[in-house]
Amino acid sequence: MAEKLRLDIVTPYGAVFSDEVDEVTATGSEGEFGVLPEHAPFVTTLRAGLFQARKDGQPLYFFVGWGYAEVGPEKTAVLADSAERAEDIDVERAMEAKRRAEDRLKEQEDVDFTRAEAALERALTRIHIVERVVGR
Ligand code: ATP
């Protein structure tokens, strides 16, 4: 039985992670789910959230935006519109994105609310990961 699982996280900006891990915990659109080696295959959508993996007993934290995860017994592949490792999150940039999104949501017209809400969700999630999860 396989003890490791390959994890690939790919975005339009490039590959964010590609390595063997022990387990994965992701934010699916229906809620959090965990994957261990030999998991039955499934495909799910992801929403912006914390994405965790464990490698050699050490936790790895990522922000992963909207996307898909394809899970198989030996491999989990994530294709997301954006993703980065928690240590690469620029919290000031996320604060700026939050302010911009909040200002847009206050406007009455000519605003793409769905887009602004999604941007706000990404910014709040990045800030949460930095401040509450990795505690920077
Ligand atoms: P912004 O308005 O600041 O670009 P955004 O939420 O619109 O934020 P995304 O579309 O999610 O940005 O991501 C675009 C690219 O920028 C991705 O490669 C993503 O990893 C990176 N990125 C976005 N925000 C941050 C951040 N706060 N820290 C580090 N990388 C970021």
Backbone and ligand atoms as CSV (ligand in chain L), in Angstrom:
chain,resi,resn,atom,element,x,y,z
A,1,MET,N,N,0.835,-1.202,0.000
A,1,MET,CA,C,0.000,0.000,0.000
A,1,MET,C,C,0.873,1.257,0.000
A,2,ALA,N,N,0.511,2.189,-0.878
A,2,ALA,CA,C,1.297,3.433,-0.957
A,2,ALA,C,C,1.200,4.193,0.366
A,3,GLU,N,N,2.334,4.750,0.780
A,3,GLU,CA,C,2.337,5.527,2.026
A,3,GLU,C,C,2.373,7.013,1.745
A,4,LYS,N,N,2.671,7.348,0.505
A,4,LYS,CA,C,2.770,8.764,0.133
A,4,LYS,C,C,1.778,9.057,-0.986
A,5,LEU,N,N,1.587,10.319,-1.157
A,5,LEU,CA,C,0.605,10.817,-2.114
A,5,LEU,C,C,1.295,11.952,-2.858
A,6,ARG,N,N,1.168,11.972,-4.161
A,6,ARG,CA,C,1.753,13.095,-4.901
A,6,ARG,C,C,0.760,14.257,-4.849
A,7,LEU,N,N,1.248,15.443,-4.583
A,7,LEU,CA,C,0.383,16.630,-4.580
A,7,LEU,C,C,0.929,17.629,-5.591
A,8,ASP,N,N,0.081,17.994,-6.548
A,8,ASP,CA,C,0.430,19.035,-7.522
A,8,ASP,C,C,-0.579,20.169,-7.398
A,9,ILE,N,N,-0.092,21.368,-7.189
A,9,ILE,CA,C,-0.976,22.553,-7.173
A,9,ILE,C,C,-0.526,23.448,-8.323
A,10,VAL,N,N,-1.436,23.650,-9.267
A,10,VAL,CA,C,-1.116,24.407,-10.483
A,10,VAL,C,C,-2.098,25.563,-10.623
A,11,THR,N,N,-1.580,26.723,-11.022
A,11,THR,CA,C,-2.434,27.891,-11.285
A,11,THR,C,C,-2.032,28.461,-12.644
A,12,PRO,N,N,-2.813,29.422,-13.165
A,12,PRO,CA,C,-2.407,30.048,-14.443
A,12,PRO,C,C,-1.082,30.776,-14.314
A,13,TYR,N,N,-0.661,31.064,-13.075
A,13,TYR,CA,C,0.605,31.787,-12.855
A,13,TYR,C,C,1.782,30.838,-12.732
A,14,GLY,N,N,1.488,29.528,-12.727
A,14,GLY,CA,C,2.572,28.550,-12.646
A,14,GLY,C,C,2.306,27.478,-11.611
A,15,ALA,N,N,3.264,26.552,-11.507
A,15,ALA,CA,C,3.150,25.467,-10.521
A,15,ALA,C,C,3.544,26.020,-9.152
A,16,VAL,N,N,2.701,25.757,-8.164
A,16,VAL,CA,C,2.943,26.271,-6.816
A,16,VAL,C,C,3.597,25.192,-5.947
A,17,PHE,N,N,3.253,23.947,-6.208
A,17,PHE,CA,C,3.787,22.860,-5.382
A,17,PHE,C,C,3.706,21.565,-6.169
A,18,SER,N,N,4.748,20.747,-6.043
A,18,SER,CA,C,4.733,19.443,-6.672
A,18,SER,C,C,5.692,18.552,-5.888
A,19,ASP,N,N,5.135,17.699,-5.061
A,19,ASP,CA,C,5.987,16.872,-4.214
A,19,ASP,C,C,5.155,15.744,-3.610
A,20,GLU,N,N,5.846,14.833,-2.956
A,20,GLU,CA,C,5.178,13.749,-2.238
A,20,GLU,C,C,4.799,14.244,-0.849
A,21,VAL,N,N,3.590,13.937,-0.403
A,21,VAL,CA,C,3.153,14.319,0.946
A,21,VAL,C,C,2.485,13.110,1.614
A,22,ASP,N,N,2.227,13.251,2.918
A,22,ASP,CA,C,1.588,12.158,3.669
A,22,ASP,C,C,0.068,12.276,3.631
A,23,GLU,N,N,-0.416,13.522,3.644
A,23,GLU,CA,C,-1.862,13.736,3.628
A,23,GLU,C,C,-2.174,15.169,3.215
A,24,VAL,N,N,-3.426,15.381,2.861
A,24,VAL,CA,C,-3.888,16.682,2.377
A,24,VAL,C,C,-5.214,17.003,3.065
A,25,THR,N,N,-5.400,18.278,3.430
A,25,THR,CA,C,-6.711,18.731,3.929
A,25,THR,C,C,-7.077,19.986,3.147
A,26,ALA,N,N,-8.231,19.962,2.494
A,26,ALA,CA,C,-8.586,21.045,1.570
A,26,ALA,C,C,-9.958,21.627,1.907
A,27,THR,N,N,-10.187,22.848,1.403
A,27,THR,CA,C,-11.488,23.494,1.577
A,27,THR,C,C,-12.309,23.275,0.309
A,28,GLY,N,N,-13.149,22.247,0.331
A,28,GLY,CA,C,-14.033,21.988,-0.799
A,28,GLY,C,C,-15.231,22.915,-0.762
A,29,SER,N,N,-15.936,23.049,-1.880
A,29,SER,CA,C,-17.118,23.939,-1.850
A,29,SER,C,C,-18.192,23.413,-0.911
A,30,GLU,N,N,-18.160,22.113,-0.617
A,30,GLU,CA,C,-19.140,21.545,0.336
A,30,GLU,C,C,-18.549,21.428,1.745
A,31,GLY,N,N,-17.331,21.899,1.928
A,31,GLY,CA,C,-16.706,21.828,3.251
A,31,GLY,C,C,-15.341,21.177,3.186
A,32,GLU,N,N,-14.707,21.124,4.347
A,32,GLU,CA,C,-13.335,20.613,4.401
A,32,GLU,C,C,-13.304,19.105,4.155
A,33,PHE,N,N,-12.273,18.637,3.480
A,33,PHE,CA,C,-12.108,17.196,3.315
A,33,PHE,C,C,-10.631,16.826,3.414
A,34,GLY,N,N,-10.398,15.583,3.811
A,34,GLY,CA,C,-9.034,15.094,3.963
A,34,GLY,C,C,-8.773,13.959,2.993
A,35,VAL,N,N,-7.507,13.847,2.593
A,35,VAL,CA,C,-7.113,12.794,1.658
A,35,VAL,C,C,-5.862,12.101,2.187
A,36,LEU,N,N,-5.912,10.801,2.235
A,36,LEU,CA,C,-4.746,9.978,2.573
A,36,LEU,C,C,-4.408,9.134,1.352
A,37,PRO,N,N,-3.205,8.565,1.296
A,37,PRO,CA,C,-2.894,7.662,0.182
A,37,PRO,C,C,-3.946,6.563,0.078
A,38,GLU,N,N,-4.197,6.109,-1.125
A,38,GLU,CA,C,-5.173,5.047,-1.421
A,38,GLU,C,C,-6.630,5.517,-1.330
A,39,HIS,N,N,-6.824,6.819,-1.335
A,39,HIS,CA,C,-8.197,7.339,-1.293
A,39,HIS,C,C,-8.929,6.969,-2.594
A,40,ALA,N,N,-10.206,6.697,-2.466
A,40,ALA,CA,C,-11.026,6.427,-3.667
A,40,ALA,C,C,-11.061,7.681,-4.541
A,41,PRO,N,N,-11.086,7.522,-5.861
A,41,PRO,CA,C,-11.046,8.678,-6.759
A,41,PRO,C,C,-12.311,9.544,-6.684
A,42,PHE,N,N,-12.133,10.837,-6.702
A,42,PHE,CA,C,-13.261,11.759,-6.848
A,42,PHE,C,C,-12.745,13.108,-7.349
A,43,VAL,N,N,-13.686,13.896,-7.859
A,43,VAL,CA,C,-13.368,15.247,-8.325
A,43,VAL,C,C,-14.298,16.197,-7.594
A,44,THR,N,N,-13.765,17.326,-7.132
A,44,THR,CA,C,-14.618,18.288,-6.436
A,44,THR,C,C,-14.175,19.713,-6.753
A,45,THR,N,N,-15.061,20.651,-6.534
A,45,THR,CA,C,-14.685,22.061,-6.660
A,45,THR,C,C,-14.175,22.538,-5.299
A,46,LEU,N,N,-13.306,23.517,-5.367
A,46,LEU,CA,C,-12.739,24.117,-4.161
A,46,LEU,C,C,-13.214,25.549,-4.072
A,47,ARG,N,N,-13.343,26.050,-2.852
A,47,ARG,CA,C,-13.563,27.499,-2.718
A,47,ARG,C,C,-12.361,28.095,-1.999
A,48,ALA,N,N,-12.248,29.407,-2.054
A,48,ALA,CA,C,-11.078,30.057,-1.452
A,48,ALA,C,C,-10.958,29.640,0.000
A,49,GLY,N,N,-9.806,29.138,0.369
A,49,GLY,CA,C,-9.644,28.704,1.748
A,49,GLY,C,C,-8.249,28.207,2.048
A,50,LEU,N,N,-8.132,27.707,3.243
A,50,LEU,CA,C,-6.878,27.121,3.701
A,50,LEU,C,C,-6.714,25.748,3.066
A,51,PHE,N,N,-5.520,25.467,2.641
A,51,PHE,CA,C,-5.197,24.156,2.078
A,51,PHE,C,C,-3.961,23.679,2.828
A,52,GLN,N,N,-4.061,22.493,3.395
A,52,GLN,CA,C,-2.964,21.985,4.202
A,52,GLN,C,C,-2.447,20.670,3.660
A,53,ALA,N,N,-1.158,20.466,3.839
A,53,ALA,CA,C,-0.589,19.145,3.549
A,53,ALA,C,C,0.373,18.827,4.684
A,54,ARG,N,N,0.678,17.556,4.843
A,54,ARG,CA,C,1.673,17.158,5.826
A,54,ARG,C,C,2.758,16.400,5.080
A,55,LYS,N,N,3.983,16.826,5.280
A,55,LYS,CA,C,5.114,16.164,4.608
A,55,LYS,C,C,6.138,15.804,5.665
A,56,ASP,N,N,6.456,14.521,5.764
A,56,ASP,CA,C,7.413,14.027,6.770
A,56,ASP,C,C,7.059,14.565,8.157
A,57,GLY,N,N,5.766,14.572,8.455
A,57,GLY,CA,C,5.308,14.995,9.780
A,57,GLY,C,C,5.190,16.505,9.951
A,58,GLN,N,N,5.652,17.285,8.967
A,58,GLN,CA,C,5.607,18.752,9.088
A,58,GLN,C,C,4.407,19.312,8.338
A,59,PRO,N,N,3.659,20.244,8.952
A,59,PRO,CA,C,2.532,20.828,8.232
A,59,PRO,C,C,2.979,21.853,7.195
A,60,LEU,N,N,2.295,21.879,6.068
A,60,LEU,CA,C,2.512,22.890,5.026
A,60,LEU,C,C,1.175,23.595,4.835
A,61,TYR,N,N,1.205,24.911,4.791
A,61,TYR,CA,C,-0.031,25.684,4.658
A,61,TYR,C,C,-0.014,26.489,3.365
A,62,PHE,N,N,-1.176,26.511,2.717
A,62,PHE,CA,C,-1.332,27.253,1.467
A,62,PHE,C,C,-2.646,28.020,1.486
A,63,PHE,N,N,-2.687,29.114,0.722
A,63,PHE,CA,C,-3.964,29.684,0.303
A,63,PHE,C,C,-4.266,29.075,-1.053
A,64,VAL,N,N,-5.491,28.578,-1.240
A,64,VAL,CA,C,-5.921,28.119,-2.572
A,64,VAL,C,C,-7.256,28.802,-2.881
A,65,GLY,N,N,-7.352,29.395,-4.053
A,65,GLY,CA,C,-8.575,30.097,-4.457
A,65,GLY,C,C,-9.593,29.141,-5.056
A,66,TRP,N,N,-10.456,29.671,-5.901
A,66,TRP,CA,C,-11.476,28.837,-6.532
A,66,TRP,C,C,-10.793,27.854,-7.495
A,67,GLY,N,N,-11.263,26.624,-7.523
A,67,GLY,CA,C,-10.653,25.666,-8.440
A,67,GLY,C,C,-11.233,24.273,-8.317
A,68,TYR,N,N,-10.451,23.327,-8.776
A,68,TYR,CA,C,-10.848,21.919,-8.762
A,68,TYR,C,C,-9.768,21.089,-8.083
A,69,ALA,N,N,-10.200,19.994,-7.458
A,69,ALA,CA,C,-9.246,18.982,-6.989
A,69,ALA,C,C,-9.658,17.648,-7.588
A,70,GLU,N,N,-8.662,16.959,-8.115
A,70,GLU,CA,C,-8.886,15.611,-8.619
A,70,GLU,C,C,-8.084,14.667,-7.717
A,71,VAL,N,N,-8.818,13.819,-7.016
A,71,VAL,CA,C,-8.196,12.937,-6.027
A,71,VAL,C,C,-8.137,11.522,-6.583
A,72,GLY,N,N,-6.995,10.885,-6.412
A,72,GLY,CA,C,-6.849,9.481,-6.790
A,72,GLY,C,C,-6.033,8.777,-5.728
A,73,PRO,N,N,-5.864,7.473,-5.833
A,73,PRO,CA,C,-5.159,6.728,-4.786
A,73,PRO,C,C,-3.708,7.161,-4.588
A,74,GLU,N,N,-3.090,7.646,-5.677
A,74,GLU,CA,C,-1.667,7.992,-5.578
A,74,GLU,C,C,-1.388,9.471,-5.764
A,75,LYS,N,N,-2.426,10.228,-6.160
A,75,LYS,CA,C,-2.156,11.620,-6.533
A,75,LYS,C,C,-3.368,12.516,-6.283
A,76,THR,N,N,-3.100,13.716,-5.784
A,76,THR,CA,C,-4.121,14.766,-5.734
A,76,THR,C,C,-3.629,15.917,-6.599
A,77,ALA,N,N,-4.433,16.303,-7.572
A,77,ALA,CA,C,-4.072,17.415,-8.459
A,77,ALA,C,C,-5.036,18.557,-8.203
A,78,VAL,N,N,-4.479,19.733,-7.957
A,78,VAL,CA,C,-5.298,20.924,-7.717
A,78,VAL,C,C,-5.042,21.902,-8.854
A,79,LEU,N,N,-6.125,22.365,-9.453
A,79,LEU,CA,C,-6.048,23.377,-10.505
A,79,LEU,C,C,-6.880,24.549,-9.993
A,80,ALA,N,N,-6.221,25.648,-9.676
A,80,ALA,CA,C,-6.933,26.758,-9.024
A,80,ALA,C,C,-6.608,28.077,-9.710
A,81,ASP,N,N,-7.529,29.056,-9.565
A,81,ASP,CA,C,-7.276,30.346,-10.221
A,81,ASP,C,C,-6.135,31.103,-9.558
A,82,SER,N,N,-5.880,30.828,-8.279
A,82,SER,CA,C,-4.676,31.363,-7.638
A,82,SER,C,C,-4.359,30.520,-6.420
A,83,ALA,N,N,-3.115,30.497,-6.051
A,83,ALA,CA,C,-2.669,29.748,-4.873
A,83,ALA,C,C,-1.266,30.197,-4.534
A,84,GLU,N,N,-0.954,30.206,-3.248
A,84,GLU,CA,C,0.422,30.459,-2.836
A,84,GLU,C,C,0.656,29.856,-1.465
A,85,ARG,N,N,1.929,29.604,-1.163
A,85,ARG,CA,C,2.257,29.084,0.154
A,85,ARG,C,C,2.007,30.168,1.185
A,86,ALA,N,N,1.630,29.760,2.390
A,86,ALA,CA,C,1.291,30.741,3.429
A,86,ALA,C,C,2.439,31.717,3.648
A,87,GLU,N,N,3.679,31.217,3.589
A,87,GLU,CA,C,4.809,32.116,3.860
A,87,GLU,C,C,5.021,33.137,2.744
A,88,ASP,N,N,4.398,32.909,1.580
A,88,ASP,CA,C,4.517,33.868,0.474
A,88,ASP,C,C,3.383,34.896,0.469
A,89,ILE,N,N,2.444,34.763,1.395
A,89,ILE,CA,C,1.326,35.726,1.404
A,89,ILE,C,C,1.828,37.085,1.881
A,90,ASP,N,N,1.551,38.097,1.073
A,90,ASP,CA,C,1.887,39.477,1.409
A,90,ASP,C,C,0.638,40.056,2.070
A,91,VAL,N,N,0.698,40.213,3.386
A,91,VAL,CA,C,-0.511,40.610,4.116
A,91,VAL,C,C,-0.924,42.043,3.783
A,92,GLU,N,N,0.050,42.915,3.523
A,92,GLU,CA,C,-0.291,44.298,3.154
A,92,GLU,C,C,-1.065,44.320,1.838
A,93,ARG,N,N,-0.611,43.498,0.906
A,93,ARG,CA,C,-1.313,43.405,-0.388
A,93,ARG,C,C,-2.738,42.899,-0.176
A,94,ALA,N,N,-2.889,41.913,0.702
A,94,ALA,CA,C,-4.233,41.385,0.975
A,94,ALA,C,C,-5.115,42.442,1.646
A,95,MET,N,N,-4.517,43.261,2.531
A,95,MET,CA,C,-5.283,44.344,3.190
A,95,MET,C,C,-5.755,45.361,2.144
A,96,GLU,N,N,-4.860,45.667,1.187
A,96,GLU,CA,C,-5.221,46.601,0.112
A,96,GLU,C,C,-6.367,46.025,-0.723
A,97,ALA,N,N,-6.248,44.737,-1.060
A,97,ALA,CA,C,-7.288,44.075,-1.859
A,97,ALA,C,C,-8.613,44.088,-1.092
A,98,LYS,N,N,-8.558,43.895,0.221
A,98,LYS,CA,C,-9.761,43.920,1.060
A,98,LYS,C,C,-10.399,45.312,1.002
A,99,ARG,N,N,-9.573,46.355,1.166
A,99,ARG,CA,C,-10.100,47.731,1.127
A,99,ARG,C,C,-10.738,48.032,-0.226
A,100,ARG,N,N,-10.056,47.640,-1.293
A,100,ARG,CA,C,-10.592,47.889,-2.644
A,100,ARG,C,C,-11.938,47.200,-2.827
A,101,ALA,N,N,-12.002,45.945,-2.401
A,101,ALA,CA,C,-13.247,45.176,-2.565
A,101,ALA,C,C,-14.364,45.790,-1.726
A,102,GLU,N,N,-14.037,46.199,-0.496
A,102,GLU,CA,C,-15.064,46.803,0.371
A,102,GLU,C,C,-15.580,48.106,-0.226
A,103,ASP,N,N,-14.665,48.914,-0.780
A,103,ASP,CA,C,-15.092,50.177,-1.409
A,103,ASP,C,C,-16.017,49.903,-2.590
A,104,ARG,N,N,-15.662,48.899,-3.380
A,104,ARG,CA,C,-16.507,48.568,-4.544
A,104,ARG,C,C,-17.887,48.119,-4.089
A,105,LEU,N,N,-17.914,47.326,-3.027
A,105,LEU,CA,C,-19.205,46.797,-2.568
A,105,LEU,C,C,-20.100,47.903,-1.994
A,106,LYS,N,N,-19.497,49.053,-1.629
A,106,LYS,CA,C,-20.299,50.179,-1.096
A,106,LYS,C,C,-20.920,50.992,-2.230
A,107,GLU,N,N,-20.340,50.870,-3.444
A,107,GLU,CA,C,-20.876,51.643,-4.574
A,107,GLU,C,C,-22.237,51.084,-4.983
A,108,GLN,N,N,-23.044,51.966,-5.530
A,108,GLN,CA,C,-24.416,51.580,-5.847
A,108,GLN,C,C,-24.567,50.970,-7.236
A,109,GLU,N,N,-23.753,51.438,-8.168
A,109,GLU,CA,C,-23.918,50.941,-9.538
A,109,GLU,C,C,-22.577,50.725,-10.228
A,110,ASP,N,N,-22.649,50.114,-11.409
A,110,ASP,CA,C,-21.457,49.814,-12.215
A,110,ASP,C,C,-20.438,48.980,-11.450
A,111,VAL,N,N,-20.949,48.113,-10.594
A,111,VAL,CA,C,-20.044,47.255,-9.841
A,111,VAL,C,C,-20.414,45.800,-10.108
A,112,ASP,N,N,-19.398,45.006,-10.365
A,112,ASP,CA,C,-19.609,43.564,-10.498
A,112,ASP,C,C,-19.510,42.991,-9.075
A,113,PHE,N,N,-20.675,42.861,-8.426
A,113,PHE,CA,C,-20.697,42.468,-7.011
A,113,PHE,C,C,-20.112,41.079,-6.797
A,114,THR,N,N,-20.416,40.163,-7.718
A,114,THR,CA,C,-19.908,38.796,-7.564
A,114,THR,C,C,-18.385,38.806,-7.556
A,115,ARG,N,N,-17.827,39.600,-8.469
A,115,ARG,CA,C,-16.370,39.682,-8.556
A,115,ARG,C,C,-15.787,40.344,-7.300
A,116,ALA,N,N,-16.434,41.422,-6.852
A,116,ALA,CA,C,-15.937,42.120,-5.661
A,116,ALA,C,C,-16.051,41.227,-4.425
A,117,GLU,N,N,-17.145,40.472,-4.333
A,117,GLU,CA,C,-17.306,39.566,-3.179
A,117,GLU,C,C,-16.254,38.463,-3.198
A,118,ALA,N,N,-15.952,37.957,-4.391
A,118,ALA,CA,C,-14.936,36.903,-4.500
A,118,ALA,C,C,-13.562,37.468,-4.115
A,119,ALA,N,N,-13.283,38.711,-4.545
A,119,ALA,CA,C,-11.995,39.337,-4.203
A,119,ALA,C,C,-11.906,39.553,-2.691
A,120,LEU,N,N,-13.034,39.969,-2.085
A,120,LEU,CA,C,-13.053,40.182,-0.634
A,120,LEU,C,C,-12.807,38.858,0.101
A,121,GLU,N,N,-13.452,37.813,-0.379
A,121,GLU,CA,C,-13.286,36.485,0.231
A,121,GLU,C,C,-11.819,36.026,0.160
A,122,ARG,N,N,-11.183,36.247,-0.988
A,122,ARG,CA,C,-9.767,35.863,-1.118
A,122,ARG,C,C,-8.906,36.658,-0.137
A,123,ALA,N,N,-9.176,37.972,-0.069
A,123,ALA,CA,C,-8.360,38.826,0.810
A,123,ALA,C,C,-8.548,38.429,2.274
A,124,LEU,N,N,-9.802,38.221,2.691
A,124,LEU,CA,C,-10.069,37.856,4.093
A,124,LEU,C,C,-9.437,36.509,4.429
A,125,THR,N,N,-9.486,35.596,3.474
A,125,THR,CA,C,-8.911,34.267,3.719
A,125,THR,C,C,-7.398,34.366,3.848
A,126,ARG,N,N,-6.746,35.153,2.980
A,126,ARG,CA,C,-5.285,35.311,3.078
A,126,ARG,C,C,-4.911,35.917,4.438
A,127,ILE,N,N,-5.660,36.940,4.848
A,127,ILE,CA,C,-5.367,37.597,6.130
A,127,ILE,C,C,-5.568,36.596,7.275
A,128,HIS,N,N,-6.639,35.820,7.190
A,128,HIS,CA,C,-6.913,34.807,8.222
A,128,HIS,C,C,-5.757,33.799,8.311
A,129,ILE,N,N,-5.280,33.350,7.155
A,129,ILE,CA,C,-4.202,32.342,7.159
A,129,ILE,C,C,-2.943,32.921,7.809
A,130,VAL,N,N,-2.612,34.151,7.457
A,130,VAL,CA,C,-1.405,34.761,8.028
A,130,VAL,C,C,-1.576,35.011,9.526
A,131,GLU,N,N,-2.713,35.578,9.907
A,131,GLU,CA,C,-2.855,36.012,11.302
A,131,GLU,C,C,-3.273,34.886,12.237
A,132,ARG,N,N,-4.111,33.965,11.743
A,132,ARG,CA,C,-4.669,32.953,12.651
A,132,ARG,C,C,-4.057,31.578,12.495
A,133,VAL,N,N,-3.575,31.266,11.299
A,133,VAL,CA,C,-3.090,29.901,11.084
A,133,VAL,C,C,-1.577,29.822,11.271
A,134,VAL,N,N,-0.844,30.676,10.565
A,134,VAL,CA,C,0.610,30.612,10.735
A,134,VAL,C,C,1.096,31.591,11.805
A,135,GLY,N,N,0.228,32.546,12.189
A,135,GLY,CA,C,0.553,33.432,13.292
A,135,GLY,C,C,1.756,34.331,13.045
A,136,ARG,N,N,1.785,34.962,11.873
A,136,ARG,CA,C,2.873,35.886,11.556
A,136,ARG,C,C,2.594,37.280,12.071
L,1,ATP,P1,P,-4.756,41.397,-5.859
L,1,ATP,O1,O,-5.896,42.322,-6.138
L,1,ATP,O2,O,-3.850,41.879,-4.753
L,1,ATP,O3,O,-4.008,40.946,-7.104
L,1,ATP,P2,P,-6.318,39.003,-5.971
L,1,ATP,O4,O,-7.083,38.278,-4.923
L,1,ATP,O5,O,-7.103,39.597,-7.088
L,1,ATP,O6,O,-5.398,40.085,-5.227
L,1,ATP,P3,P,-5.456,36.602,-7.232
L,1,ATP,O7,O,-6.158,36.754,-8.549
L,1,ATP,O8,O,-6.037,35.679,-6.212
L,1,ATP,O9,O,-5.192,38.051,-6.584
L,1,ATP,O10,O,-3.936,36.133,-7.490
L,1,ATP,C1,C,-3.153,36.640,-8.552
L,1,ATP,C2,C,-1.709,36.221,-8.308
L,1,ATP,O11,O,-1.156,37.015,-7.255
L,1,ATP,C3,C,-1.537,34.777,-7.852
L,1,ATP,O12,O,-0.291,34.305,-8.330
L,1,ATP,C4,C,-1.499,34.867,-6.339
L,1,ATP,O13,O,-0.754,33.797,-5.769
L,1,ATP,C5,C,-0.809,36.212,-6.128
L,1,ATP,N1,N,-1.299,36.922,-4.938
L,1,ATP,C6,C,-2.455,37.596,-4.805
L,1,ATP,N2,N,-2.554,38.191,-3.608
L,1,ATP,C7,C,-1.421,37.851,-2.948
L,1,ATP,C8,C,-0.908,38.158,-1.656
L,1,ATP,N3,N,-1.596,38.919,-0.780
L,1,ATP,N4,N,0.294,37.661,-1.317
L,1,ATP,C9,C,1.002,36.909,-2.176
L,1,ATP,N5,N,0.582,36.573,-3.411
L,1,ATP,C10,C,-0.616,37.051,-3.803
